[in-house]
Structures are given as structure tokens and as C-alpha cells.
């Protein structure tokens, strides 16, 4: 979810003719891993990419700062998943007549995933998307959560319920009308993009390759430092695990 929002926000102010989506999307995923504290080294990350992994690493490193600049360094993203957990806990304690809401999970996850193919993240708050997802999922089991909305969630502000219904109807309509392109359409779009692409930002352009090589030579000391730091971290982690294992073994022996 975080990577999706980075990707969409980047292209609010940039063109696919200047920055190819296939380069930006991998950079978004790598940056999202860092922000969400999902520790992945560059070598581990590019190991999951098909093709030239050295080029992939260079693409990510060269676009990472650009991506952060275009996001205005606003990297914290609030996704709907946390509000979903709060609402699920609330339903388990205050809306007992619906049974176990955990059975809604698959429909909730599908709803939220589909919402990223729309502009919902720009138009609605994470809590609104989460509530719409839960109401939608409940409807798949022929369960009406109207009483939960009016008598429990908004019992102190009934005037907001009508606006809430309108919001959910609009969001459901957006997701219902999603149109996914076919493989043939994607290929046609890629061909058009190659013809109208800004060569000044094309890493396959020979002049850009020379400029990139010069930049890499200038930043080589920093790249070596980053690599050494990653190797040192791996050694530290291995040492801590060894110490923990020794402590556990000693405790078990006693």
C-alpha cells in the first residue's frame, strides 16, 4: 500500500514520458521497505528482479533521492489496514449479532487492494476506506451493518450517517468500474511510450550512460561505505544471534 501511494503521488507532478514507470515502481517498493522498517539489503532486493540485476540496483539508487524529493520527503503513509484492525476489534466487542467478523478478511483485503487502482487514497481518509471495506465485505454474507453505523459508531452524531452512506456509495462505484488493460493494450502503450519518451531521462541513452558512469565514479567511495556498513550490520546480527543462542543454552542447562 505504501509503495502504491508513492507511485501515484510521484506521477501527480511528473510525466511517464520523463520517468519510465517500470523504473519508478521498483524504486517505490524499495523505499517503502525502508520506511515500513522491512529490512532488505539491495542485494536481496534485486535478487527478486528478473533481468540485469546490476542495472536494476543502479536504477533504484539513482531514482531514490529523486523520488523522495518529488514526495516532498513526506514518507509516512497511513494505510487503511490499521483502521480495519480497530474496527474489527470494536465489532467483536460491541456488535455481537454479526458473529465472527474475521470471516470478512478476504473480501476486506480484496476491496482495499482494488482501491489502490483508483484515486480513493487521494479522496478519502484511511478510516473511511476501511469502514467501506468492512461494510462491503459484510454484504457478501448478506449482513447489514446499518444498525452498527447508526446505533454504535455514530450514535452521538447521526447527522453524519447520510454523508457516510454517500461516501461509501461513491467509493464502491469507483471500485466497481475499475477497468484493467489487456496484455495487448499494455504492449501498445509501451510502444507509444518508447516513441515519445524524453531521451534526456532515458538510462539506455549513450550520453546518459556516460554521465551515469561519471556519477558512479564520483560516488564510488560512498557506495563502498554503504556496502561495508551493510556487511558490518550482517556480522553484528550474526554475533547477536550467536550470543542469544549461547544465553538460551546456558539457561536451559541450569
N, C-alpha and C positions, 0 to 999 in steps of 0.2 A: 504493500500500500504506500509506503513512504517513497519508494523508487518511482511508482506510478505518478505520484503527485509532483515529484521533482521534474519528471519528464514533461508533464503537462504545463507546469509553471514555466519551464525553460522556453517552450515554444509560444508562450504568450507574447514574448518580446523578440523572438528570433524566428528566422525562416529556415525551413528544411533545405532550401537552396544554398544556404550558407553553412549549415551544420547538418551533416547526414544523421538521420535518426538512429541508424544502427551503431554509430559511434557514441551518440549521446546516451542511448538507453543502457549500454553496458557501464558507462560512467555513473549513471544514476544508481544502478544496482550496487556498484562498488561503494559509492559514497553513502548510500542508505545502510549498507552493512556496518560502516564505521559509526554512523550516527546512532543506529539502534544497538550498538555495542555487540554486534555479532562478529567476533574477531576472526578475520580471514586475511591471510597474507596474500600479496599479489600473486605469488607462485600458485597458491591454492586456488585463487580466484580464476586465473587464466587457464588452469588445468581443466576447467569445465567448459571452455570455449573451443569450438571446432575451428580448424584452420591455423593460421600463423599466430602462435601464442605470443611471440616476441612483439609482433606488430600490435596485437591486442593490448599488451601491457603498456606499450608506448602511447597508444590511443587514449587509454584510460588516464594515464599520468599527465598527458598533455591537455586533456579536457577537464580534469578535475577542478583546477583553480577557476577556469572559465565558468564551469557550472555553478560553483559557489558564488562567484561574482554576479552572475545573472539571477541567482536566487536571493541576492542582497544579503547573503550569509544568514538568512532565516531558515535554518536547517531543521528545527524542531517541527515535527508533523504530528498532529493529533488525528489518529485514525478512528473509525467507528468501533473497532474491536473492544476497546476498553469500556465505552458506554454500554455495549452489548452485555458484557460481564456484569456490570452494575444492575442493569435491568433484569437480567436473568435471576440474580440473587433476590431482587425485590419481588419478582413474580413468585419465586419459591416460598417466600415468607408471607406475602400479602395477597396472592391471587391463587389460592389453593385449588379452585374449581377447574383450572385448566390441566391439572395433572402435572406430569414431569415436563418442564419446558426444554429439557436437554434434547428431546426428540426433534426440536426445531432446528438444530445446529446446521445440518446440511443445507437447508433452504436459506438460512440466515447467511451462511458463508457464500453461497452462490449469488445471493442478492447483492452483498457488499462487493464481491469481485466484479459483478456486472456493472455496478455503479461507477467503477473506475473507467469504464469505456464511455462515460457520459461526462457532463460538466457538473455533476452533483457536488463534487468536493469544493467547487467554487461558489455554489448557490446555497448549500445547506450546511448546517453545523454537523459535526460527527454524531452528536446525540440524536439529532433529527433523523439522520440516515440509519442509525442503529434502531431507533424505535420503528421506523418504517419497515425495516428488515424483519423485525420480530412480528409485527402485525401481519406482514405478508406471509411469513412462514406459518403462523398460526392459521391463516385462512386456508392453507394447503391441507390442514387437518380438520377443516370445517369448524374451526373455533373462532368465535367472535370476541375480540378483546375490547369492545366498546365500553363495557362496564368498568374494565380496568383503567381505561383512559379517563372516563368521566368521574367515577366514584373514588378512585385511588390516586392516580397520578395528578390529575388536575381538579381535585375536589375543591381546592381553595381558589382556583382561577378558571371557572367553567367557560368564561368568555374566550379563552384561548383555544378551546377544543375545535371550533369551526376553522380557525386558521390552520390548526394542526391537520385536520382532515384534508384541507385543500393542498397543503404541502405534500402529504403522503400520496394523494392522487396524482399530483404533478410528477413526483419522483417515480411512482410506479409507471406512469405513462412514458417517461424518458427511457426507463429500462426496457419496457415492453417494445419500444420502437427502435431498439438498437439494430443496426444493420452491419453485419460483418462482411468484409470484402472477400471474394473468392481468390484462389491462388492465381488465376489468370489476371484478375484485376490488379493484384499486388505486383505481378511481373510487369504489367503495362505501366503502372505508376513508377516503378523503379527505373524503367527505360526512359520515361519522361524526365525523371529527376536527374539522371545522368547527363541528359542533353542540356538542361537549364541550370546545372549546378555551378556555383561560384568557385572557379578554379583556384582562387586565392586561398580558400579554406580546404582544398582537397589534398589530403596527405599523400595521395598517389601521384600528384603532380611533381615533376622532376625538380622544379625550383623549390617547391615546398619541402621536398625530401632533403635537398642540400641545406636549407635553412633549419630543418629539424635536426639534421646531423650536427650542425654547428651548435645548436642549442643544447643537444645532448652532451656534446663535448664540454660545454661550459658548465653544465650541471652534473657532470660525472662525479665530482667529489661528494656532492650531496646525495646522489644515488647510491654511492658506495656506503656513505654513512647510514642511510636508511636500511640498506641490506644488512650491514653489520649490527644495527640496532635490532632488526628482526631476528637475526641469528642469536644475539645475546638473550633476547626475550625467550626464545625457544629453549636455550640452555638453562635459563633461570627457572622456567616452568618445569623442565625435566628434573632439576635439582629439588624443587619444592615437592614434586610428586614423590621423589625418592625419599625425602625426609619424612613426608606424611606416611608413606608405607612403612618406614622404619619405626615411626612412633606407634602406628597401629599394631605392628607385630610385637613391639615391646609391651604394649598394653594387654594384648591377648595372652602373652606368655605369663604375665603377672596374674 
